[in-house]
Amino acid sequence: MTNSMTAFAQREANTLSWEIRSVNHRYLDHSFKMPDQFRAIEGELRQLLKQTIFRGKVDCLLRLNPDTDDSARLQVNEQALHQLRNALDQVSRIMGTSPPVSPLELLRFPGVTQTSTVLQEDIFAQATHLFEATLADLIAMRTREGEELRSIIFDKLAELQILTNAVRVEAPIISARQKARLDERLNELQIDVDSNRLEQELVYLAQKSDIAEELDRLDTHIAEVKSTLDTPGAVGRRLDFLMQELNREANTLSSKAVAANTSIQAVELKVIIEQMREQIQNIE
């Protein structure tokens, strides 16, 4: 199954909202942005993500939306508040001044307010379940996008195969035409040439311009790309490597071309390969 690295998913439930977006990247690079009180479950969420996504830059954003019941959930730690008040009184005695202290400032001091353990565990569970559902949506979108990319690449492979077959059909004709042209030129010059020597030169020329090996390797790489597209898991890097191999064969084919038509076909091969490579950059 071919998966894309580009996708977006969003879900909301109660006071929580998750957004997960992913784009193409050479490796797996993920980041989490969430309120500080949820950092305790960040490690668990990272493990969930790494079990299902293998490549791409993934940004996860958790929002905690205001709720009318939040005031009921908030508790004052009276012991911490008394300790803080005693400390303030001690500072006032030492400094000889007693500046006014806002109750709101006291509430902002770490440890003065807290959430009950039961409510905290409950909201952690809600955040985790909502993340799993959002992640599932993201993966489903990556799969749909991946299937579209797979279809595009298969179409390009079909074009590539047609061109390769056309070059293979024309290669013997071009070789025979090249030999005939050489014989005609020698006859025009009326030069006596050692037949054995001429045969050797023709063999050397044929070997130099022989493109059968490049065409065979193109066929092999095309078949391997098709097989890789049907392989489960992250296949993007292997596909990118195969594009490099296809491009190398197309370049060699171009350098060996002895006819204008073959040169044009080699350029067309490289154009199709580059079009596939651009699509493959988004495959996991």
C-alpha positions in Angstrom: 0.0 0.0 0.0 1.4 3.4 -1.0 1.0 6.2 1.5 1.5 9.9 0.9 3.3 12.1 3.4 1.0 15.0 2.9 -2.2 15.1 5.0 -4.2 17.0 7.6 -6.7 15.9 10.2 -8.7 17.7 13.0 -11.0 16.5 15.7 -12.8 18.1 18.7 -14.4 16.6 21.8 -15.6 18.4 24.9 -12.9 21.0 25.7 -10.2 19.3 23.6 -9.1 19.9 20.1 -6.4 18.1 18.1 -4.8 19.1 14.8 -2.3 16.9 13.1 -0.7 17.9 9.8 2.1 16.2 7.9 4.3 17.1 4.9 7.1 15.3 3.1 10.5 14.9 4.8 13.4 12.6 4.4 12.9 11.0 7.8 10.3 11.0 10.5 10.3 14.4 12.3 7.5 15.0 14.7 6.7 17.8 17.2 4.0 18.2 19.8 2.5 21.6 21.0 0.2 21.3 23.9 -0.7 22.9 27.3 1.9 22.2 29.9 -0.4 20.0 32.0 -0.5 17.5 29.2 3.2 17.0 29.0 2.9 13.9 31.2 1.3 11.9 28.3 3.5 13.3 25.5 5.8 10.2 25.5 2.8 7.9 25.1 1.5 10.0 22.2 4.9 9.9 20.5 5.0 6.1 20.7 1.5 5.9 19.1 2.6 8.1 16.3 5.8 6.2 15.6 4.0 2.9 15.4 1.9 4.1 12.4 3.9 6.8 10.6 7.5 6.1 9.4 8.4 9.2 7.3 7.3 12.8 7.1 7.3 16.0 9.2 4.4 15.7 11.5 3.1 18.6 13.6 0.6 17.8 16.4 -1.3 20.6 18.1 -3.5 20.1 21.2 -5.8 23.0 22.3 -7.7 23.1 25.5 -10.9 25.1 24.9 -12.6 27.1 27.7 -15.3 25.3 29.6 -18.0 26.8 31.9 -17.3 23.9 34.4 -13.6 24.7 34.7 -14.1 26.8 37.9 -15.7 23.7 39.6 -12.7 21.6 38.6 -10.2 24.1 40.0 -9.1 23.5 43.6 -7.1 25.7 45.9 -4.2 24.0 47.8 -4.8 25.7 51.2 -1.6 24.3 52.7 0.5 25.8 49.9 -1.5 29.1 50.1 -0.8 29.4 53.9 2.9 28.6 53.3 3.1 31.3 50.7 1.3 33.8 52.9 3.7 33.1 55.8 6.6 33.6 53.5 5.2 36.9 52.3 4.7 38.0 56.0 8.3 37.1 56.7 9.6 39.1 53.7 7.4 42.1 54.8 9.0 42.0 58.4 12.5 41.9 57.0 11.9 44.6 54.4 9.8 46.8 56.7 7.1 47.2 54.1 3.9 45.4 53.4 3.0 45.8 49.7 -0.6 44.8 48.7 -0.8 41.3 47.2 -3.5 40.6 44.7 -5.4 37.3 45.2 -5.0 36.6 41.5 -1.2 36.8 41.8 -1.4 34.3 44.6 -3.4 31.9 42.5 -0.8 32.1 39.7 1.9 30.9 42.1 2.9 27.2 41.3 1.2 24.7 43.5 -1.5 27.0 44.9 -4.1 25.7 42.4 -4.5 22.1 41.4 -6.8 19.7 39.6 -8.0 16.5 41.3 -6.1 13.4 40.4 -9.3 11.7 39.1 -10.3 14.6 36.9 -6.7 14.8 35.6 -6.5 11.1 34.7 -9.9 11.5 33.0 -8.9 14.4 30.8 -5.6 12.6 30.0 -7.5 9.6 28.7 -9.8 11.8 26.7 -6.8 13.5 25.1 -5.2 10.2 24.3 -8.3 8.7 22.7 -9.0 11.8 20.7 -5.4 11.8 19.5 -5.8 8.2 18.3 -9.0 9.0 16.4 -7.3 12.1 14.8 -4.2 10.1 13.9 -6.5 7.5 12.3 -8.1 10.2 10.1 -4.6 11.5 9.1 -3.5 8.0 8.1 -6.7 7.4 6.1 -6.0 10.7 4.2 -2.4 9.7 3.6 -3.6 6.4 2.2 -6.1 8.1 -0.1 -3.5 10.5 -1.4 -1.0 7.6 -1.7 -3.4 5.7 -4.0 -3.7 8.7 -6.3 0.1 9.0 -6.4 0.4 5.3 -7.2 -2.1 5.6 -10.1 -0.2 8.6 -11.5 3.1 6.8 -11.3 1.7 3.6 -13.0 0.5 5.8 -15.9 3.9 7.3 -16.2 5.5 3.8 -16.1 3.2 2.8 -19.0 4.4 5.8 -21.0 8.0 4.9 -20.1 7.5 1.3 -21.3 6.0 2.4 -24.6 9.0 4.6 -25.3 11.5 1.9 -24.3 9.7 -0.6 -26.6 9.8 1.9 -29.5 13.6 2.4 -29.1 14.1 -1.3 -29.0 12.2 -1.8 -32.3 14.1 1.0 -34.0 17.6 0.0 -32.7 18.3 -2.8 -35.3 16.9 -0.6 -38.1 19.2 2.3 -37.1 22.2 -0.1 -36.9 21.5 -1.5 -40.4 21.0 2.0 -41.8 24.4 3.1 -40.3 26.2 0.2 -41.9 24.6 0.9 -45.3 25.5 4.5 -45.0 29.2 3.6 -44.3 29.3 1.2 -47.3 27.8 3.8 -49.5 30.4 6.4 -48.4 33.3 4.0 -49.0 32.0 3.3 -52.5 31.7 7.0 -53.2 35.3 7.5 -52.2 36.4 4.4 -54.3 38.8 3.3 -51.6 40.1 -0.3 -51.4 39.5 -1.4 -47.8 40.6 -4.6 -46.2 37.3 -6.6 -45.7 38.6 -8.0 -42.4 39.6 -4.6 -41.1 36.2 -3.1 -42.2 34.4 -5.9 -40.4 36.3 -5.2 -37.2 35.5 -1.5 -37.4 31.8 -2.3 -38.0 31.8 -4.6 -35.0 33.5 -1.9 -32.8 31.0 0.7 -34.1 28.1 -1.6 -33.3 29.3 -2.3 -29.8 29.8 1.4 -29.1 26.3 2.2 -30.2 24.6 -0.9 -28.8 21.8 0.1 -26.4 20.3 -3.4 -25.7 21.8 -3.5 -22.2 20.4 -0.1 -21.3 17.0 -1.1 -22.6 17.1 -4.3 -20.6 18.0 -2.4 -17.4 15.2 0.1 -18.1 12.7 -2.8 -18.3 14.1 -4.3 -15.1 13.8 -1.0 -13.2 10.3 -0.4 -14.5 9.2 -3.8 -13.2 10.9 -3.1 -9.9 9.1 0.2 -9.5 5.8 -1.6 -10.0 6.7 -4.2 -7.5 7.8 -1.6 -4.9 4.6 0.3 -5.3 2.7 -2.8 -4.2 5.0 -3.4 -1.2 3.6 -2.5 2.2 5.4 -0.1 4.4 7.6 3.0 3.7 8.8 2.6 0.1 9.6 6.3 -0.8 13.3 6.1 -0.4 13.6 2.9 -2.5 11.5 4.5 -5.2 13.7 7.6 -5.2 16.7 5.3 -5.7 15.1 3.6 -8.6 14.4 6.9 -10.2 18.1 7.7 -10.0 18.8 4.3 -11.7 16.2 5.0 -14.4 17.7 8.4 -15.1 21.2 7.0 -15.3 20.1 4.5 -18.0 18.3 7.3 -19.9 21.5 9.4 -19.8 23.6 6.5 -21.1 21.0 5.8 -23.8 21.2 9.5 -24.9 25.0 9.4 -25.0 25.0 6.3 -27.3 22.3 7.6 -29.6 23.4 7.6 -33.3 20.0 8.9 -34.6 18.1 12.1 -33.9 14.9 10.2 -33.2 16.7 8.1 -30.5 18.1 11.3 -28.9 14.6 12.8 -28.8 13.2 9.6 -27.2 15.9 9.6 -24.6 15.0 13.2 -23.7 11.3 12.1 -23.4 12.4 9.3 -21.1 14.2 11.7 -18.8 11.2 14.0 -18.7 8.8 11.2 -17.7 11.3 10.0 -15.1 11.6 13.5 -13.6 7.8 13.8 -13.5 7.7 10.5 -11.5 10.4 11.6 -9.2 8.5 14.8 -8.3 5.5 12.6 -7.3 7.6 10.2 -5.4 8.9 13.0 -3.2 5.5 12.9 -1.4 5.5 9.1 -0.9 6.2 7.7 2.6 
